[in-house]
Amino acid sequence: MKIFYIIANSDKEECIKLSGEIAEYLTAHGQKCLIRKGKDSYDPEVGQDVDGILVLGGDGTLLRAARDLAGRKIPFLGINLGHLGYLAEIEEQNVTSALDRLIEGCYTVENRMMLEGTVYREGKQTFHDLALNDIVMNRSGNLRVVNYDVYVNDEYLNSFTADGMIVSTPTGSTGYSLSAGGPIVSPTASMLVLTPICPHTLNSRSIVFSGDDRIRIEIGEGRRNGPDEACVTFDGDTCEELKTGDYVEIHKSCEVTKILKINQVSFLEVLRDKLSRR
């Protein structure tokens, strides 16, 4: 790798400081380095000659960058300055050795599937976005459960009365879905995990679908057959309001997120380390 682009969580002083130190190190070793100039914008150079993107922060920073730069086909390396980082592989104390390995070409690239979600109201598309971790439909307004009608490949599956519904990728299986009781899935797999959030039943469980399946979740009627309200979020970031009759179609995207792997550490070893932390 010769040309790098740095994205730092601008809300954290340590990220800004480290981005400058990384840029100096790379430049001193004959590499070219660009740093994102604005919080919400990306330089037009990204995608032309950039070999790798270094993301400083936590998993949330990398998730947003992956969505914003989807289609550029540039691999990401996450440098963890957050808390529990599954996507951000490198800790701050290991940055220098990681940069050396990138310069020397000692790395591999993993492809992670992304989700594509489209919101429909009265049969017309109103919103569209991507997600690397998950697409979540949740209650909005008053604290009450919502009725969600779920279809898979246009075939009715079930109606769930719950706080919300999560559709996650294998990458996102260790996030919100896991907290809601979902399974942990190997991150390079191709599948969709459907997990209800606090369902009002004793027999609701997560369901794992093929990566080729298409899931449609519709907001059902509220109490006393009245209208209900909810919202859908993409990687916990962008949010779109929903009401009774609206539905979200979710399927595997043709876009993938490329993740740089520096350490020859297995998924099981990473998982064991994360699960043992208090």
Residue pairs with C-beta under 8 A, 6 or more apart in sequence:
1 31
1 51
1 52
1 102
1 103
1 105
2 31
2 32
2 51
3 31
3 32
3 33
3 34
3 49
3 50
3 51
3 52
4 26
4 31
4 32
4 33
4 34
4 50
4 51
4 52
4 53
4 54
4 102
5 33
5 34
5 35
5 36
5 43
5 45
5 46
5 50
5 52
5 53
5 54
5 74
6 19
6 22
6 23
6 33
6 34
6 35
6 36
6 53
6 54
6 56
7 36
7 53
7 54
7 55
7 56
7 61
7 65
8 15
8 16
8 18
8 19
8 35
8 36
8 55
8 56
8 57
8 61
9 15
9 56
9 57
9 58
9 61
9 81
9 82
10 16
10 39
12 57
12 81
14 81
14 92
15 56
15 57
15 81
18 56
18 79
18 81
18 92
18 95
19 35
19 56
20 35
22 33
22 54
22 56
22 95
22 99
23 33
23 35
25 96
25 99
26 32
26 33
26 99
26 103
27 33
29 99
29 103
31 103
34 43
34 45
34 46
34 50
36 42
36 43
37 43
42 68
42 69
46 53
46 69
46 72
46 74
47 69
47 72
47 73
47 74
50 72
50 74
51 74
52 74
52 75
52 76
52 77
52 102
52 260
53 65
53 69
53 74
53 75
53 76
53 77
54 76
54 77
54 79
55 61
55 62
55 65
55 76
55 77
55 78
55 79
55 88
56 79
56 81
57 79
57 80
57 81
57 82
57 88
58 80
58 81
58 82
58 83
58 85
58 88
59 78
59 82
59 84
59 85
59 86
59 87
59 88
59 133
59 175
60 82
60 236
61 78
61 82
62 76
62 78
62 87
62 88
63 87
63 132
63 133
63 235
63 236
63 237
64 235
64 237
65 76
66 76
66 114
66 132
66 257
67 114
67 129
67 130
67 131
67 132
67 234
67 235
67 237
70 114
70 130
70 253
70 255
70 257
71 255
73 258
74 258
75 109
75 258
75 259
75 260
76 257
76 258
76 259
76 260
77 89
77 90
77 98
77 102
77 259
77 260
77 262
78 85
78 87
78 88
78 89
78 90
78 259
79 88
79 90
79 91
79 92
79 95
79 98
80 88
80 89
80 90
80 91
80 92
81 88
81 92
82 88
84 274
84 277
86 171
86 174
86 175
86 270
86 274
87 171
87 259
89 259
89 260
89 261
89 262
89 263
89 270
90 98
90 262
98 262
101 107
101 262
102 260
102 262
106 262
107 260
107 261
107 262
108 260
108 261
109 258
109 259
109 260
109 261
110 187
110 188
110 258
110 259
110 261
111 188
111 256
111 257
111 258
111 259
112 132
112 169
112 170
112 171
112 187
112 188
112 256
112 257
112 258
112 259
113 169
113 170
113 171
113 190
113 211
113 252
113 253
113 256
114 130
114 131
114 132
114 169
114 252
114 253
114 255
114 256
114 257
115 130
115 131
115 132
115 134
115 135
115 167
115 169
115 192
115 250
115 251
115 252
115 253
116 128
116 129
116 130
116 250
116 251
116 252
116 253
116 254
116 255
117 128
117 129
117 130
117 131
117 135
117 167
117 232
117 234
117 248
117 249
117 250
118 125
118 127
118 128
118 248
118 249
119 125
119 126
119 127
119 128
119 232
119 240
119 242
119 246
119 247
119 248
120 126
120 246
120 247
120 248
120 249
121 243
121 245
121 246
122 245
126 240
127 232
127 240
129 234
129 238
130 234
130 253
130 255
131 169
131 172
131 234
131 235
132 169
132 171
132 172
132 235
132 257
133 168
133 169
133 171
133 172
133 175
133 176
133 235
133 236
134 166
134 167
134 168
134 169
134 172
134 175
134 176
134 177
134 235
134 236
135 166
135 167
135 168
135 232
135 233
135 234
135 248
135 250
136 164
136 165
136 166
136 167
136 176
136 197
136 232
136 233
136 236
137 146
137 148
137 164
137 165
137 217
137 219
137 230
137 231
137 232
137 242
137 248
138 163
138 164
138 197
138 230
138 231
138 232
138 233
139 145
139 146
139 163
139 164
139 229
139 230
140 229
140 230
140 231
140 241
140 242
141 229
144 222
144 223
145 161
145 162
145 163
145 198
145 200
146 161
146 162
146 163
146 164
146 219
146 220
146 222
146 228
146 230
147 159
147 160
147 161
147 219
147 220
147 221
147 222
147 228
148 159
148 160
148 161
148 162
148 164
148 165
148 196
148 217
148 218
148 219
148 220
149 156
149 159
149 217
149 218
149 219
149 220
150 156
150 157
150 158
150 159
150 160
150 165
150 194
150 215
150 216
150 217
150 218
151 157
151 215
151 216
151 217
151 218
152 209
152 213
152 214
152 215
152 216
153 213
153 214
154 214
154 216
157 207
159 220
160 196
160 199
160 201
160 204
161 199
161 200
161 201
162 196
162 197
162 198
162 199
162 200
162 204
163 197
163 198
164 196
164 197
164 198
164 230
165 194
165 195
165 196
165 197
165 217
166 176
166 177
166 180
166 182
166 193
166 194
166 195
166 196
166 197
167 192
167 193
167 194
167 195
167 215
167 217
167 250
168 175
168 176
168 177
168 182
168 192
168 193
168 195
169 192
169 193
170 185
170 186
170 187
170 188
170 189
170 190
170 191
170 193
171 187
171 257
172 193
172 235
173 182
173 183
173 184
173 185
173 187
173 193
174 184
174 271
174 274
176 236
177 193
177 195
177 206
178 184
180 195
180 196
180 197
180 198
181 195
181 205
181 206
182 193
182 195
182 206
183 193
183 206
183 208
184 271
185 191
185 193
185 208
186 267
187 267
188 267
189 211
190 210
190 211
190 252
191 208
191 209
191 210
191 211
192 208
192 209
192 210
192 211
192 213
192 215
192 250
192 251
192 252
193 206
193 207
193 208
193 209
194 206
194 207
194 208
194 209
194 215
195 206
196 204
196 206
209 215
211 252
212 252
213 251
214 249
214 250
214 251
215 249
215 250
215 251
216 247
216 248
216 249
216 250
217 247
217 248
217 250
218 245
218 246
218 247
219 228
219 229
219 230
219 242
219 243
219 244
219 245
219 246
219 247
220 228
220 244
221 227
221 228
221 244
222 228
222 244
227 243
227 244
228 243
228 244
229 241
229 242
229 243
229 244
230 241
230 242
230 243
231 239
231 240
231 241
231 242
232 239
232 240
232 242
232 248
233 239
233 240
242 248
